[in-house]
Amino acid sequence: MIVQIRVDDRLVHGQVTLMWGKELNTKGILVANDHAADDSTQAATLKMACPQGLKLLIRNIDDAIKVANDPRGDDMRIFALTDTISDALRLVEGAPGKVGSVNVANVGRFDRSDDSKKVLLTTGVTLNPDEVAAARKLCEHDLPVVHQVGVTDPKTKVSDLLAKL
């Protein structure tokens, strides 16, 4: 089961592998990202950022959904990473009941859409209108959807942030 999907535009990095992996008690990370799955250079870079002893799978979104739905993973604690809320939504909707929570952490810094259409929700989270719509839809699902950058930072409900728009 995916204990948490973290939406972080950096995907794999030190805080994710060391702090969050320990906090969530996971031995495996699933990167659900179409670009990383198709780009051998990016995949190699992500693998270098992953410490020994931690299993890393890099899959496109459709294959990540298959991994999440595979009954062999029901008893595993998997930490999934996406770089967009839209991809997290696809994963949640494609694997109903297989995701424990979603953490919208660091999003939008590398978004190349029209800057005038972005909405700043809180530090580290900047969303274009499509991502705002995906976040609203994600909050309709029966699972916690929060914003929490670091493991010791307070959790803020994304629905509360969206209500301020």
C-alpha positions in Angstrom: 0.0 0.0 0.0 1.1 3.6 -0.7 1.3 5.1 2.8 1.8 8.6 1.3 2.1 10.3 -2.0 4.3 13.4 -1.7 4.0 16.0 -4.4 7.4 17.5 -4.7 8.8 19.0 -7.9 12.3 17.8 -7.0 11.1 14.2 -6.7 14.0 12.3 -5.0 16.3 14.3 -2.7 17.9 14.1 0.7 15.0 15.2 2.8 12.6 12.8 1.0 14.9 9.7 1.3 16.3 10.3 4.7 13.7 12.1 6.7 10.4 11.1 5.1 11.4 7.5 4.5 12.2 7.2 8.2 9.1 9.1 9.4 6.8 6.9 7.2 8.8 3.7 8.0 9.1 2.8 4.3 11.7 0.7 2.6 10.6 1.6 -0.9 10.0 4.7 -3.0 7.9 4.7 -6.1 8.5 7.7 -8.4 5.4 8.1 -10.5 6.5 10.4 -13.3 6.1 10.0 -17.1 9.2 12.1 -17.9 11.5 10.4 -15.4 10.4 6.9 -16.6 11.2 7.8 -20.2 14.5 9.8 -19.6 17.4 7.5 -18.7 19.5 10.5 -17.6 16.9 11.7 -15.1 16.3 8.2 -13.9 20.0 7.7 -13.3 20.1 11.0 -11.4 17.2 10.0 -9.2 18.8 6.6 -8.5 22.0 8.4 -7.4 20.0 10.4 -4.8 18.6 7.3 -3.3 20.6 5.8 -0.4 21.6 2.1 -0.4 19.0 -0.1 1.3 16.1 1.8 -0.1 14.3 0.3 -3.1 13.5 2.8 -5.8 11.1 2.2 -8.6 10.7 4.8 -11.4 7.5 4.2 -13.4 5.2 6.2 -15.6 1.8 7.1 -14.1 0.0 4.1 -15.7 2.6 1.6 -14.5 2.7 3.2 -11.1 -1.1 2.6 -10.8 -0.4 -1.1 -11.7 2.2 -1.3 -9.0 -0.2 0.3 -6.5 -3.0 -2.2 -7.4 -0.7 -5.2 -7.4 -1.9 -7.4 -4.4 1.7 -8.3 -3.7 2.2 -4.8 -2.4 -0.8 -4.7 0.0 1.4 -5.4 3.0 4.3 -3.2 1.9 4.7 0.4 3.0 5.4 2.3 -0.2 6.2 6.0 -0.3 5.2 7.5 -3.7 6.5 10.7 -5.3 5.0 12.8 -8.0 5.9 16.3 -9.2 2.4 17.5 -9.9 -1.0 17.4 -8.1 -2.5 16.2 -11.4 -0.3 13.1 -11.3 -1.1 12.5 -7.6 -4.8 12.7 -8.5 -4.4 10.1 -11.3 -2.6 7.8 -8.9 -5.3 8.1 -6.2 -8.1 7.6 -8.7 -6.4 4.8 -10.5 -5.7 2.9 -7.2 -8.8 3.4 -5.1 -8.2 2.5 -1.4 -4.5 1.9 -2.0 -3.3 5.4 -0.9 -3.2 6.5 2.8 -2.6 10.2 2.3 -1.3 12.9 0.0 1.2 15.6 1.0 1.3 18.6 -1.3 4.7 19.8 -0.3 6.9 21.7 -2.8 5.0 22.3 -6.1 5.0 24.7 -9.0 8.5 26.3 -8.8 9.4 24.8 -12.2 6.0 25.1 -13.8 6.4 26.7 -17.2 2.7 27.7 -17.6 1.8 31.4 -17.8 3.1 33.0 -14.6 0.1 35.4 -14.4 -2.2 32.4 -13.9 -0.4 31.0 -10.9 -1.9 31.2 -7.5 0.4 31.3 -4.4 -1.2 29.2 -1.7 1.6 29.1 0.8 5.4 29.0 0.8 6.6 26.4 -1.7 3.2 25.8 -3.3 2.4 27.8 -6.4 -0.4 26.4 -8.6 -1.7 27.2 -12.0 -5.5 26.9 -12.6 -5.3 23.3 -13.8 -3.4 22.3 -10.6 -5.9 24.2 -8.4 -8.7 22.2 -10.1 -6.8 19.0 -9.5 -6.2 19.9 -5.9 -9.9 20.6 -5.4 -10.8 17.2 -6.9 -8.1 15.5 -4.8 -9.6 16.9 -1.6 -13.0 15.3 -2.5 -11.5 11.9 -2.0 -11.7 10.1 1.3 -8.1 10.5 2.5 -6.0 13.2 4.2 -4.7 15.8 1.7 -2.2 18.1 3.6 0.6 20.5 3.0 3.7 19.7 5.1 7.2 20.4 3.8 9.3 18.9 6.6 8.5 16.1 9.0 8.5 18.5 12.0 6.4 21.2 10.2 2.7 21.5 11.1 0.2 19.9 8.7 -2.2 22.2 7.0 -5.3 20.9 5.2 -5.1 21.7 1.5 -8.8 22.2 1.5 -8.3 25.0 4.0 -5.7 26.6 1.8 -8.0 26.3 -1.3 -10.9 27.9 0.7 -8.8 31.1 0.9 -8.6 31.5 -2.9 
